[in-house]
Amino acid sequence: MSADEAVRRGLAIEAVKAPEPQAEDLTVKEIKAKLDAEGIEYPKAAKKEELLALLEADLYDDEEE
């Protein structure tokens, strides 16, 4: 019996992928790491909201290209 058949018969459970974390759920350190990876500069004392705005602006720019 295939794995798909076992799931259909209720003999197995499909693995559920964990949802991607939302930008608001990221820590300041994680946001800064993403900005660094994209080469985006930010003030050292920037607050989380400012960093998120920079990150979201970059994501928006990527979607337009």
Residue, then its C-alpha position, 0 to 999 in steps of 0.5 A: m500500500s502506498a503512503d497516499e493510500a494509507v492516508r486516504r484510508g485513515l491509516a496514516i497522517e500526512a505531515v503538515k509543514a509548519p507555516e512560514p514565520q510572519a515578519e512581525d514574529l521575527t526578532v530584531k536580530e533576525i530582521k537585521a540578519k535578513l537586511d544584512a543578507e540583502g545588503i540593506e543598510y540601516p541605522k544601528a539604533a533602529k527600532k523593530e518597526e523601522l527595520l520591518a519597514l525596510l525589510e517589507a520595502d525590499l520585499y515589495d521592490d523584489e515583487e515588482e521586478 
